[in-house]
């Protein structure tokens, strides 16, 4: 009676642990999906930041070029202003000289010129004096016109440079405004990225905590399962029980299978069931089982009683064993170094069927373990513990 009660308590604890562990594994999957999405968003924001940095750098380069052109224009304006002042001074001097002559003529009257001409001793001297008067006037007028033309040209050039300077300053203002907008966008994206990164850190911390809890519960379940299997293992060897009975419908129940590599625990799981980047091909694809890292040559055992339906080389799986446990449940053990069973052979739970290796598509010694229910691959951890 006491033994029966102890067995019932052990079974109840095992069922509770399996249920709790299943819930934790579901939380782990959800957190992994959440973390994957968060990291994808963080990566996208990082790309946006990089694009904004490049745009800001390009805009700053444009501003620097505009600054250089504006500085050059300011220097040119300063030179033109100096030339204008010089031209203005020359025009003023020439105007003063011409004005002085005109004032003298005004004071003396036009008769003065006539007197100069009439005082000529001969007609030839008269013509010479007349020519001299005309030359003086023409020279003064020509010099004045030339100076005024030079002044007008310099003034026009100055106005042209001033117009260009105004356009450059306007372009610089627009560029600075665009740069300010880009910097504002960068600040927004940076804040979003930091928020996502912080959220990802929290999610990862929670995920690690859940994995630690799951591992602790799994190890505890394995230990409890080992002690309970010691008391029930004789039933599998009992001549009165057939292999069909032992491989019946119970094979699909969660927590009913033995750990396929007894020499190592769940902490040696190197890759879980689900989406991953393939270690050899480097592309994303679904992982159809769990990988259990272990030293080459250690035993691989049957997760439950059943009949061997495949034993041999199986493409990327290398040396592979498949066992039909009945009730639509099939397990697969891949990458073995050598096999210990043959097709058609009946095996018992915990019986050595192969030895860990690294055959097929493999990066190191491990056991690739799969569970299929009616041909559909399942997460093996839901059926082992």
PAVOVEX-432626 format. One record per residue (C-alpha): residue number from 1; x, y, z. Coordinates in pm, 1 decimal, always signed. Layout:
// residues N
+------+----------+----------+----------+
! resi !        u !        v !        w !
+------+----------+----------+----------+
!  NUM !        X !        Y !        Z !
...
+------+----------+----------+----------+
This chain:
// residues 385
+------+----------+----------+----------+
! resi !        u !        v !        w !
+------+----------+----------+----------+
!    1 !     +0.0 !     +0.0 !     +0.0 !
!    2 !   +281.0 !   +236.9 !    +94.7 !
!    3 !   +463.5 !   +147.6 !   -229.4 !
!    4 !   +144.6 !   +215.1 !   -430.3 !
!    5 !    +93.6 !   +553.8 !   -261.3 !
!    6 !   +458.2 !   +647.4 !   -325.0 !
!    7 !   +422.5 !   +547.8 !   -689.1 !
!    8 !   +103.4 !   +754.5 !   -720.9 !
!    9 !   +273.5 !  +1056.9 !   -559.7 !
!   10 !   +570.9 !  +1019.4 !   -793.2 !
!   11 !   +337.1 !   +995.4 !  -1094.6 !
!   12 !   +142.0 !  +1303.6 !   -980.3 !
!   13 !   +463.4 !  +1503.3 !   -933.7 !
!   14 !   +583.5 !  +1392.2 !  -1276.4 !
!   15 !   +257.3 !  +1498.1 !  -1443.5 !
!   16 !   +261.2 !  +1838.6 !  -1268.7 !
!   17 !   +625.9 !  +1890.2 !  -1364.1 !
!   18 !   +554.3 !  +1793.4 !  -1723.9 !
!   19 !   +260.7 !  +2034.4 !  -1739.3 !
!   20 !   +460.8 !  +2317.5 !  -1579.7 !
!   21 !   +758.2 !  +2246.3 !  -1803.6 !
!   22 !   +535.3 !  +2248.4 !  -2110.1 !
!   23 !   +399.1 !  +2589.1 !  -2007.9 !
!   24 !   +750.6 !  +2722.6 !  -1955.8 !
!   25 !   +856.7 !  +2590.5 !  -2296.0 !
!   26 !   +559.5 !  +2766.0 !  -2451.6 !
!   27 !   +664.8 !  +3088.4 !  -2278.0 !
!   28 !  +1019.0 !  +3033.9 !  -2406.5 !
!   29 !   +890.0 !  +3002.8 !  -2763.3 !
!   30 !   +683.4 !  +3319.0 !  -2722.7 !
!   31 !   +978.5 !  +3510.8 !  -2575.8 !
!   32 !  +1207.6 !  +3384.2 !  -2851.8 !
!   33 !   +958.5 !  +3506.3 !  -3112.8 !
!   34 !   +927.5 !  +3838.2 !  -2928.9 !
!   35 !  +1306.2 !  +3872.5 !  -2906.9 !
!   36 !  +1347.2 !  +3784.4 !  -3274.2 !
!   37 !  +1093.2 !  +4049.5 !  -3372.1 !
!   38 !  +1255.5 !  +4301.9 !  -3137.4 !
!   39 !  +1601.3 !  +4238.9 !  -3278.6 !
!   40 !  +1462.0 !  +4272.0 !  -3630.3 !
!   41 !  +1315.8 !  +4612.2 !  -3537.6 !
!   42 !  +1642.3 !  +4712.1 !  -3372.0 !
!   43 !  +1831.6 !  +4614.7 !  -3686.0 !
!   44 !  +1590.2 !  +4812.2 !  -3903.0 !
!   45 !  +1631.1 !  +5118.9 !  -3681.4 !
!   46 !  +2008.9 !  +5078.3 !  -3693.7 !
!   47 !  +1987.3 !  +5081.7 !  -4074.7 !
!   48 !  +1772.4 !  +5395.8 !  -4060.6 !
!   49 !  +2028.0 !  +5559.1 !  -3831.2 !
!   50 !  +2306.9 !  +5473.0 !  -4073.4 !
!   51 !  +2111.8 !  +5624.8 !  -4364.2 !
!   52 !  +2040.5 !  +5938.0 !  -4160.0 !
!   53 !  +2407.0 !  +5967.8 !  -4060.4 !
!   54 !  +2506.3 !  +5947.5 !  -4426.3 !
!   55 !  +2243.2 !  +6208.5 !  -4521.3 !
!   56 !  +2356.6 !  +6441.3 !  -4241.6 !
!   57 !  +2718.7 !  +6397.7 !  -4345.1 !
!   58 !  +2628.2 !  +6471.9 !  -4708.8 !
!   59 !  +2424.9 !  +6777.6 !  -4605.8 !
!   60 !  +2711.7 !  +6904.1 !  -4389.9 !
!   61 !  +2944.5 !  +6863.7 !  -4687.6 !
!   62 !  +2706.4 !  +7080.3 !  -4894.5 !
!   63 !  +2695.3 !  +7340.7 !  -4617.1 !
!   64 !  +3076.0 !  +7344.4 !  -4601.5 !
!   65 !  +3091.5 !  +7399.6 !  -4978.7 !
!   66 !  +2839.6 !  +7683.6 !  -4952.2 !
!   67 !  +3039.0 !  +7836.9 !  -4666.4 !
!   68 !  +3350.6 !  +7822.4 !  -4881.3 !
!   69 !  +3170.2 !  +7987.5 !  -5174.3 !
!   70 !  +3024.2 !  +8254.6 !  -4943.9 !
!   71 !  +3367.6 !  +8327.4 !  -4796.0 !
!   72 !  +3513.1 !  +8352.8 !  -5145.7 !
!   73 !  +3228.0 !  +8585.9 !  -5248.0 !
!   74 !  +3284.2 !  +8805.4 !  -4942.5 !
!   75 !  +3651.5 !  +8838.5 !  -5034.3 !
!   76 !  +3554.4 !  +8924.0 !  -5392.2 !
!   77 !  +3305.8 !  +9184.8 !  -5268.1 !
!   78 !  +3571.7 !  +9339.5 !  -5048.5 !
!   79 !  +3806.0 !  +9365.4 !  -5349.1 !
!   80 !  +3532.0 !  +9515.6 !  -5566.5 !
!   81 !  +3442.6 !  +9767.4 !  -5297.4 !
!   82 !  +3807.0 !  +9874.8 !  -5290.3 !
!   83 !  +3812.6 !  +9906.5 !  -5669.2 !
!   84 !  +3489.0 ! +10106.0 !  -5659.9 !
!   85 !  +3632.0 ! +10345.7 !  -5404.1 !
!   86 !  +3944.0 ! +10388.2 !  -5617.3 !
!   87 !  +3739.3 ! +10444.6 !  -5934.9 !
!   88 !  +3513.5 ! +10687.3 !  -5752.8 !
!   89 !  +3817.0 ! +10881.7 !  -5634.5 !
!   90 !  +3953.8 ! +10902.7 !  -5990.3 !
!   91 !  +3617.1 ! +11016.9 !  -6124.2 !
!   92 !  +3599.2 ! +11278.6 !  -5849.9 !
!   93 !  +3947.9 ! +11409.2 !  -5934.1 !
!   94 !  +3871.3 ! +11422.1 !  -6304.9 !
!   95 !  +3540.0 ! +11591.2 !  -6236.9 !
!   96 !  +3719.1 ! +11844.2 !  -6019.6 !
!   97 !  +3976.1 ! +11916.0 !  -6293.3 !
!   98 !  +3707.2 ! +11956.6 !  -6556.1 !
!   99 !  +3498.0 ! +12166.9 !  -6322.7 !
!  100 !  +3792.5 ! +12389.5 !  -6249.5 !
!  101 !  +3839.7 ! +12460.6 !  -6617.9 !
!  102 !  +3469.5 ! +12524.8 !  -6665.5 !
!  103 !  +3463.8 ! +12763.1 !  -6369.3 !
!  104 !  +3762.6 ! +12951.3 !  -6514.6 !
!  105 !  +3585.9 ! +12975.4 !  -6848.0 !
!  106 !  +3270.7 ! +13096.6 !  -6673.0 !
!  107 !  +3458.0 ! +13366.2 !  -6477.7 !
!  108 !  +3645.5 ! +13489.6 !  -6784.2 !
!  109 !  +3352.7 ! +13441.5 !  -7018.2 !
!  110 !  +3360.3 ! +13270.3 !  -7354.1 !
!  111 !  +3533.8 ! +13576.0 !  -7491.8 !
!  112 !  +3849.3 ! +13459.4 !  -7320.2 !
!  113 !  +3870.5 ! +13165.6 !  -7557.9 !
!  114 !  +3787.0 ! +13389.1 !  -7850.5 !
!  115 !  +4055.6 ! +13632.4 !  -7739.7 !
!  116 !  +4304.1 ! +13345.4 !  -7726.1 !
!  117 !  +4211.8 ! +13253.4 !  -8077.9 !
!  118 !  +4202.8 ! +13612.6 !  -8204.9 !
!  119 !  +4534.8 ! +13690.2 !  -8042.8 !
!  120 !  +4691.4 ! +13437.2 !  -8273.8 !
!  121 !  +4956.0 ! +13605.3 !  -8489.0 !
!  122 !  +4865.6 ! +13411.9 !  -8797.7 !
!  123 !  +4595.0 ! +13186.4 !  -8934.6 !
!  124 !  +4820.5 ! +12889.8 !  -8878.3 !
!  125 !  +4865.9 ! +12984.5 !  -8512.2 !
!  126 !  +4489.5 ! +13031.2 !  -8492.4 !
!  127 !  +4429.0 ! +12680.2 !  -8614.1 !
!  128 !  +4687.8 ! +12539.4 !  -8374.6 !
!  129 !  +4532.1 ! +12721.2 !  -8078.5 !
!  130 !  +4184.3 ! +12603.9 !  -8178.8 !
!  131 !  +4305.6 ! +12245.9 !  -8212.0 !
!  132 !  +4472.5 ! +12265.5 !  -7869.6 !
!  133 !  +4151.4 ! +12387.1 !  -7704.5 !
!  134 !  +3952.7 ! +12104.4 !  -7865.9 !
!  135 !  +4212.6 ! +11843.5 !  -7765.0 !
!  136 !  +4208.3 ! +11957.9 !  -7400.2 !
!  137 !  +3830.1 ! +11938.2 !  -7386.4 !
!  138 !  +3812.7 ! +11603.3 !  -7569.9 !
!  139 !  +4083.8 ! +11453.7 !  -7350.7 !
!  140 !  +3910.4 ! +11557.5 !  -7031.7 !
!  141 !  +3578.5 ! +11424.1 !  -7160.3 !
!  142 !  +3731.4 ! +11094.3 !  -7276.4 !
!  143 !  +3906.9 ! +11034.3 !  -6944.7 !
!  144 !  +3590.1 ! +11114.3 !  -6753.5 !
!  145 !  +3379.7 ! +10883.6 !  -6972.0 !
!  146 !  +3635.2 ! +10602.2 !  -6929.5 !
!  147 !  +3637.2 ! +10643.0 !  -6553.6 !
!  148 !  +3259.1 ! +10647.1 !  -6537.5 !
!  149 !  +3241.6 ! +10334.1 !  -6755.2 !
!  150 !  +3493.6 ! +10153.8 !  -6533.0 !
!  151 !  +3295.3 ! +10257.9 !  -6227.4 !
!  152 !  +2970.3 ! +10129.7 !  -6381.1 !
!  153 !  +3133.7 !  +9795.5 !  -6472.0 !
!  154 !  +3272.0 !  +9750.8 !  -6120.6 !
!  155 !  +2937.1 !  +9848.2 !  -5970.0 !
!  156 !  +2755.1 !  +9598.5 !  -6196.2 !
!  157 !  +3001.1 !  +9323.7 !  -6097.8 !
!  158 !  +2950.8 !  +9410.5 !  -5731.2 !
!  159 !  +2572.9 !  +9383.8 !  -5768.5 !
!  160 !  +2614.9 !  +9048.1 !  -5947.5 !
!  161 !  +2831.6 !  +8913.4 !  -5664.6 !
!  162 !  +2585.7 !  +9048.1 !  -5405.2 !
!  163 !  +2301.1 !  +8866.1 !  -5583.9 !
!  164 !  +2505.2 !  +8545.1 !  -5587.4 !
!  165 !  +2587.4 !  +8591.5 !  -5218.4 !
!  166 !  +2218.7 !  +8628.7 !  -5138.7 !
!  167 !  +2140.3 !  +8306.9 !  -5327.0 !
!  168 !  +2424.9 !  +8122.9 !  -5153.2 !
!  169 !  +2307.5 !  +8240.3 !  -4811.0 !
!  170 !  +1953.0 !  +8131.7 !  -4895.5 !
!  171 !  +2077.4 !  +7788.8 !  -5007.5 !
!  172 !  +2280.8 !  +7760.2 !  -4688.7 !
!  173 !  +1974.2 !  +7842.2 !  -4476.9 !
!  174 !  +1772.6 !  +7574.0 !  -4658.8 !
!  175 !  +2055.4 !  +7319.9 !  -4616.5 !
!  176 !  +2089.3 !  +7400.5 !  -4246.0 !
!  177 !  +1713.1 !  +7360.5 !  -4200.9 !
!  178 !  +1722.1 !  +7023.3 !  -4379.5 !
!  179 !  +2017.7 !  +6916.9 !  -4166.1 !
!  180 !  +1828.4 !  +7019.5 !  -3851.7 !
!  181 !  +1531.7 !  +6806.3 !  -3963.5 !
!  182 !  +1763.1 !  +6510.9 !  -4030.0 !
!  183 !  +1922.8 !  +6550.6 !  -3686.8 !
!  184 !  +1575.7 !  +6562.9 !  -3531.5 !
!  185 !  +1484.1 !  +6241.0 !  -3714.5 !
!  186 !  +1810.4 !  +6084.4 !  -3600.5 !
!  187 !  +1734.8 !  +6176.2 !  -3239.3 !
!  188 !  +1388.2 !  +6018.8 !  -3271.4 !
!  189 !  +1524.9 !  +5699.2 !  -3427.9 !
!  190 !  +1804.6 !  +5684.2 !  -3169.0 !
!  191 !  +1550.3 !  +5707.5 !  -2886.9 !
!  192 !  +1336.9 !  +5436.9 !  -3050.0 !
!  193 !  +1640.7 !  +5212.8 !  -3097.9 !
!  194 !  +1749.0 !  +5259.4 !  -2736.2 !
!  195 !  +1395.1 !  +5178.0 !  -2620.6 !
!  196 !  +1382.6 !  +4864.5 !  -2837.7 !
!  197 !  +1733.8 !  +4763.1 !  -2726.8 !
!  198 !  +1632.5 !  +4802.5 !  -2361.6 !
!  199 !  +1317.2 !  +4600.6 !  -2424.7 !
!  200 !  +1522.7 !  +4332.7 !  -2600.5 !
!  201 !  +1760.7 !  +4313.9 !  -2304.8 !
!  202 !  +1466.4 !  +4265.9 !  -2068.7 !
!  203 !  +1315.0 !  +4001.7 !  -2297.1 !
!  204 !  +1649.1 !  +3822.5 !  -2325.4 !
!  205 !  +1692.6 !  +3829.5 !  -1946.5 !
!  206 !  +1343.2 !  +3684.2 !  -1901.8 !
!  207 !  +1416.4 !  +3425.4 !  -2171.6 !
!  208 !  +1739.4 !  +3319.7 !  -2000.7 !
!  209 !  +1557.1 !  +3295.0 !  -1668.2 !
!  210 !  +1285.6 !  +3079.3 !  -1827.0 !
!  211 !  +1548.3 !  +2856.7 !  -1989.2 !
!  212 !  +1725.7 !  +2819.0 !  -1655.8 !
!  213 !  +1396.3 !  +2724.1 !  -1489.9 !
!  214 !  +1317.9 !  +2480.1 !  -1771.1 !
!  215 !  +1662.1 !  +2321.8 !  -1748.2 !
!  216 !  +1634.0 !  +2284.6 !  -1371.5 !
!  217 !  +1287.9 !  +2129.3 !  -1404.1 !
!  218 !  +1407.8 !  +1906.6 !  -1688.0 !
!  219 !  +1704.1 !  +1780.0 !  -1488.0 !
!  220 !  +1475.6 !  +1714.5 !  -1193.4 !
!  221 !  +1228.2 !  +1533.9 !  -1419.5 !
!  222 !  +1507.8 !  +1325.2 !  -1571.5 !
!  223 !  +1626.3 !  +1223.6 !  -1224.2 !
!  224 !  +1271.1 !  +1139.3 !  -1115.3 !
!  225 !  +1213.1 !   +958.7 !  -1443.6 !
!  226 !  +1531.8 !   +754.0 !  -1401.6 !
!  227 !  +1432.5 !   +639.1 !  -1053.2 !
!  228 !  +1078.8 !   +555.5 !  -1162.9 !
!  229 !  +1200.0 !   +374.7 !  -1477.0 !
!  230 !  +1412.6 !   +150.8 !  -1257.0 !
!  231 !  +1093.6 !    +22.2 !  -1095.9 !
!  232 !   +905.4 !    -24.4 !  -1424.2 !
!  233 !  +1182.9 !   -136.1 !  -1659.2 !
!  234 !  +1128.2 !   -507.0 !  -1577.8 !
!  235 !   +785.0 !   -485.6 !  -1736.5 !
!  236 !   +944.9 !   -420.8 !  -2078.4 !
!  237 !  +1148.9 !   -740.8 !  -2050.8 !
!  238 !   +856.0 !   -945.4 !  -1921.7 !
!  239 !   +788.9 !  -1228.4 !  -2171.2 !
!  240 !   +416.8 !  -1191.8 !  -2108.0 !
!  241 !   +415.6 !   -837.9 !  -2257.1 !
!  242 !   +463.1 !   -798.5 !  -2633.9 !
!  243 !   +655.4 !   -520.7 !  -2806.9 !
!  244 !   +331.8 !   -401.1 !  -2970.0 !
!  245 !   +174.4 !   -346.0 !  -2628.6 !
!  246 !   +478.2 !   -162.1 !  -2498.9 !
!  247 !   +486.7 !    +63.7 !  -2804.6 !
!  248 !   +120.0 !   +146.1 !  -2802.7 !
!  249 !    -69.6 !   +471.0 !  -2773.7 !
!  250 !   +118.0 !   +587.5 !  -2465.5 !
!  251 !   +405.7 !   +670.0 !  -2698.8 !
!  252 !   +240.6 !  +1000.5 !  -2794.0 !
!  253 !   +193.1 !  +1124.0 !  -2438.2 !
!  254 !   +410.0 !  +1412.7 !  -2320.5 !
!  255 !   +686.9 !  +1312.0 !  -2081.9 !
!  256 !   +668.5 !   +941.6 !  -2168.8 !
!  257 !  +1000.6 !   +909.0 !  -2357.4 !
!  258 !  +1348.9 !   +845.7 !  -2223.7 !
!  259 !  +1636.7 !  +1087.4 !  -2283.3 !
!  260 !  +1818.4 !   +946.0 !  -2591.1 !
!  261 !  +2173.3 !  +1025.3 !  -2471.7 !
!  262 !  +2180.5 !   +924.0 !  -2102.6 !
!  263 !  +2546.0 !  +1019.8 !  -2053.5 !
!  264 !  +2462.3 !  +1391.6 !  -2089.7 !
!  265 !  +2172.8 !  +1608.8 !  -1972.1 !
!  266 !  +1953.2 !  +1878.1 !  -2125.3 !
!  267 !  +2227.0 !  +2135.7 !  -2070.7 !
!  268 !  +2400.3 !  +1972.0 !  -2369.5 !
!  269 !  +2122.8 !  +2071.1 !  -2609.8 !
!  270 !  +2303.4 !  +2270.1 !  -2878.9 !
!  271 !  +2006.6 !  +2347.7 !  -3104.0 !
!  272 !  +1636.2 !  +2337.1 !  -3025.0 !
!  273 !  +1334.6 !  +2260.4 !  -3242.4 !
!  274 !  +1215.7 !  +2541.0 !  -3471.4 !
!  275 !  +1351.0 !  +2813.7 !  -3695.6 !
!  276 !  +1726.8 !  +2867.2 !  -3704.5 !
!  277 !  +2017.5 !  +2956.6 !  -3933.8 !
!  278 !  +2160.3 !  +2631.1 !  -4068.0 !
!  279 !  +2517.6 !  +2586.0 !  -3931.2 !
!  280 !  +2647.7 !  +2450.5 !  -4264.0 !
!  281 !  +2437.4 !  +2614.0 !  -4535.1 !
!  282 !  +2403.8 !  +2948.7 !  -4352.6 !
!  283 !  +2038.0 !  +2998.4 !  -4448.0 !
!  284 !  +1726.0 !  +3018.3 !  -4232.3 !
!  285 !  +1525.4 !  +2696.7 !  -4215.1 !
!  286 !  +1317.9 !  +2499.1 !  -3968.7 !
!  287 !  +1509.5 !  +2262.7 !  -3740.4 !
!  288 !  +1307.2 !  +1940.6 !  -3726.5 !
!  289 !  +1442.0 !  +1811.2 !  -3395.8 !
!  290 !  +1685.3 !  +1882.3 !  -3114.1 !
!  291 !  +2063.5 !  +1844.7 !  -3127.1 !
!  292 !  +2227.8 !  +1692.9 !  -2819.8 !
!  293 !  +2602.0 !  +1749.5 !  -2804.7 !
!  294 !  +2797.0 !  +1452.3 !  -2667.6 !
!  295 !  +3139.5 !  +1287.4 !  -2701.0 !
!  296 !  +3177.3 !  +1067.4 !  -3007.4 !
!  297 !  +3107.9 !   +701.7 !  -2934.0 !
!  298 !  +2878.7 !   +736.8 !  -2630.6 !
!  299 !  +2556.4 !   +528.2 !  -2646.1 !
!  300 !  +2234.0 !   +651.1 !  -2806.0 !
!  301 !  +1930.0 !   +471.7 !  -2660.4 !
!  302 !  +1572.2 !   +411.8 !  -2775.1 !
!  303 !  +1337.6 !   +673.8 !  -2631.6 !
!  304 !  +1069.9 !   +406.8 !  -2600.0 !
!  305 !  +1002.9 !    +47.8 !  -2696.4 !
!  306 !   +920.1 !    -24.5 !  -3059.0 !
!  307 !  +1034.1 !   -171.1 !  -3390.9 !
!  308 !  +1326.7 !    -46.2 !  -3602.5 !
!  309 !  +1192.5 !    +62.8 !  -3941.4 !
!  310 !  +1515.6 !   +216.1 !  -4074.2 !
!  311 !  +1883.7 !   +163.1 !  -3994.6 !
!  312 !  +2150.5 !   +289.5 !  -4233.4 !
!  313 !  +2282.1 !   +588.8 !  -4422.1 !
!  314 !  +2012.1 !   +853.0 !  -4468.0 !
!  315 !  +2151.5 !  +1150.1 !  -4664.4 !
!  316 !  +2220.7 !  +1454.8 !  -4448.1 !
!  317 !  +2128.4 !  +1254.0 !  -4136.1 !
!  318 !  +2432.0 !  +1029.1 !  -4188.6 !
!  319 !  +2396.7 !   +694.5 !  -4013.1 !
!  320 !  +2038.4 !   +703.4 !  -3891.4 !
!  321 !  +1789.2 !   +491.9 !  -3694.8 !
!  322 !  +1410.2 !   +526.3 !  -3703.7 !
!  323 !  +1184.4 !   +347.2 !  -3456.2 !
!  324 !   +808.2 !   +295.2 !  -3486.5 !
!  325 !   +654.1 !   +304.4 !  -3138.7 !
!  326 !   +297.3 !   +244.4 !  -3253.7 !
!  327 !     +4.8 !   +482.4 !  -3234.4 !
!  328 !   +153.4 !   +692.1 !  -3517.2 !
!  329 !   +463.8 !   +776.0 !  -3310.0 !
!  330 !   +806.4 !   +749.8 !  -3478.0 !
!  331 !  +1144.3 !   +865.7 !  -3344.0 !
!  332 !  +1461.3 !   +936.3 !  -3541.3 !
!  333 !  +1825.4 !   +940.7 !  -3427.6 !
!  334 !  +2076.9 !  +1094.0 !  -3672.2 !
!  335 !  +2452.1 !  +1153.1 !  -3731.7 !
!  336 !  +2560.1 !   +833.6 !  -3550.5 !
!  337 !  +2914.9 !   +701.0 !  -3582.3 !
!  338 !  +2785.0 !   +340.3 !  -3601.5 !
!  339 !  +2460.0 !   +152.0 !  -3552.6 !
!  340 !  +2371.5 !   -123.9 !  -3307.0 !
!  341 !  +2036.5 !   -239.0 !  -3452.5 !
!  342 !  +1888.7 !   -351.8 !  -3783.4 !
!  343 !  +1556.1 !   -306.7 !  -3964.2 !
!  344 !  +1273.4 !   -517.6 !  -3819.4 !
!  345 !  +1441.0 !   -555.3 !  -3479.9 !
!  346 !  +1231.7 !   -493.6 !  -3168.5 !
!  347 !  +1396.1 !   -265.2 !  -2912.3 !
!  348 !  +1321.5 !   -177.6 !  -2553.0 !
!  349 !  +1310.1 !   +163.4 !  -2389.6 !
!  350 !  +1666.1 !   +264.9 !  -2294.4 !
!  351 !  +1830.2 !     -1.0 !  -2517.9 !
!  352 !  +2147.2 !   +109.4 !  -2697.9 !
!  353 !  +2063.7 !   +145.8 !  -3067.8 !
!  354 !  +2363.3 !   +348.0 !  -3192.4 !
!  355 !  +2665.2 !   +554.5 !  -3091.0 !
!  356 !  +2709.0 !   +932.1 !  -3113.8 !
!  357 !  +2898.9 !  +1056.1 !  -3417.6 !
!  358 !  +2920.9 !  +1335.7 !  -3673.7 !
!  359 !  +2818.3 !  +1170.0 !  -4000.7 !
!  360 !  +2613.7 !  +1339.8 !  -4274.2 !
!  361 !  +2563.1 !  +1716.2 !  -4258.1 !
!  362 !  +2716.4 !  +1780.2 !  -3918.0 !
!  363 !  +2958.2 !  +2024.0 !  -3756.4 !
!  364 !  +3053.8 !  +1803.8 !  -3461.3 !
!  365 !  +2957.0 !  +1492.1 !  -3264.5 !
!  366 !  +2595.8 !  +1502.2 !  -3151.3 !
!  367 !  +2265.4 !  +1316.3 !  -3167.5 !
!  368 !  +1992.5 !  +1471.9 !  -3379.8 !
!  369 !  +1666.5 !  +1350.1 !  -3223.3 !
!  370 !  +1321.9 !  +1381.3 !  -3383.5 !
!  371 !   +969.2 !  +1289.5 !  -3278.5 !
!  372 !   +698.3 !  +1245.1 !  -3543.7 !
!  373 !   +327.4 !  +1205.8 !  -3470.1 !
!  374 !   +134.0 !  +1077.3 !  -3771.3 !
!  375 !   +418.2 !  +1199.0 !  -3992.4 !
!  376 !   +424.1 !  +1551.6 !  -3846.5 !
!  377 !   +744.2 !  +1652.6 !  -3667.2 !
!  378 !   +696.3 !  +1774.1 !  -3311.0 !
!  379 !   +915.3 !  +1942.7 !  -3050.7 !
!  380 !  +1088.6 !  +1639.3 !  -2891.5 !
!  381 !  +1120.0 !  +1816.8 !  -2557.4 !
!  382 !   +741.8 !  +1803.5 !  -2522.1 !
!  383 !   +759.5 !  +1421.0 !  -2526.2 !
!  384 !  +1082.3 !  +1347.1 !  -2342.5 !
!  385 !  +1023.7 !  +1513.4 !  -2007.1 !
+------+----------+----------+----------+
